[in-house]
C-alpha cells in the first residue's frame, strides 16, 4: 500500500447505509483539518482532546446539511472549560469541500492534568444550531450535559431532541507516519436509525441519565433488534481502525457490517475554513455609538479584534466604526 493510498481518505466524511438494518451512518477521518484547528491556540492536552472530539462529531453530524447551510455545536459548562464552539459550513457547490472551524474558552489555572478531559466541562448544556441562510429562522436544540464524553452528549441530544437513535465511536490523538512528522489524526463512525414518519415516545422520562431519553426508549420490535445488532458490531471496532490511515473506510465498513448490506455514497471532503473578515467585524460593531466605540479604542488610537477560530487580527480606525461612523479614511 502506498502512502498516497493511505492518506486518500484523510479529511473526508463517507456516508453509508445498512440496507438490512434500516440504519444510516458516516465514517469520518480528519488529520490536516484537526492540525489546523488545534494549531491556532496553545491548548492544554485536556482541552485539545475535547476540541478534537467536538470537531469529529461536527464533521459527522454536519455532513447531512444542505449546500451553503451552517451547522454549529456549542458546549457550555461551569467547569474549567467554559465553552467549546464548532462550525461546519456546507459546500458552496456540489463536489467542493465543506469547511470546519473550532475553538475552546477555558480557565488555564483550573485545568487539572489528573482529571479526564470531559470532567473539565462540569454542568451545562450541549446544543446544535442550524443556520439555513438569510430570511430563514435558525434551528436550535439543547440538552443537558450527560454521559462521560461529548459523543455521549450527542447521542443523548439526538434521542431527546430529535427522537433519533444515534451512536458514535470516536478516536483521536497524535501519531506519526514512518518518515513523517507528528500530527493529529482522528476518526469516527456514526450510526443513526432512519427516522420514522411520526416518531413518538409514550410515557414521561427515559432511561438515560437524569431521566433523559435513550435509544432503547424509542425503538421496539424489529427496529430495536436491528439497532442492537448494529451496535454490537460497532463495539468490535478498534481505535487504529477508526484513525487509520492503513485501514480504508470502505474496508472498515465491510469488516464491521458485511452482513448488514453496507451501501456507500460519495465521500465529502472537508477542510479548515473560517469566515471572519474585516467586513464582518465592522458589521458586528455597527450597532455601537461613537461613545461606545471610544471605550473600545486603544491608547494607540485603534480598535482591535481577534478571531478566536483562526487567530486573524484586525486593526480598525474608530472613526469608521459604529452607526455614527464618518466613513472610511484612506
TAJO-V109536 format. One record per helix or strand of 3 or more residues. SS is the DSSP state (2 for helix, 1 for strand). FROM is the first residue (numbers start at 1). TO is the last residue. If there is no record, write none. Layout:
BEGIN
ss=SS from=FROM to=TO
ss=SS from=FROM to=TO
END
This chain:
BEGIN
ss=2 from=3 to=7
ss=1 from=12 to=18
ss=1 from=23 to=30
ss=2 from=32 to=39
ss=2 from=45 to=62
ss=1 from=70 to=77
ss=1 from=81 to=89
ss=1 from=98 to=106
ss=2 from=108 to=110
ss=2 from=117 to=120
ss=1 from=124 to=131
ss=1 from=139 to=144
ss=2 from=150 to=162
ss=1 from=166 to=175
ss=1 from=183 to=193
ss=2 from=209 to=211
ss=2 from=215 to=218
ss=2 from=221 to=234
ss=2 from=239 to=243
ss=2 from=249 to=260
ss=1 from=262 to=272
ss=2 from=278 to=285
ss=2 from=290 to=296
ss=1 from=302 to=306
ss=1 from=313 to=317
ss=2 from=318 to=320
END
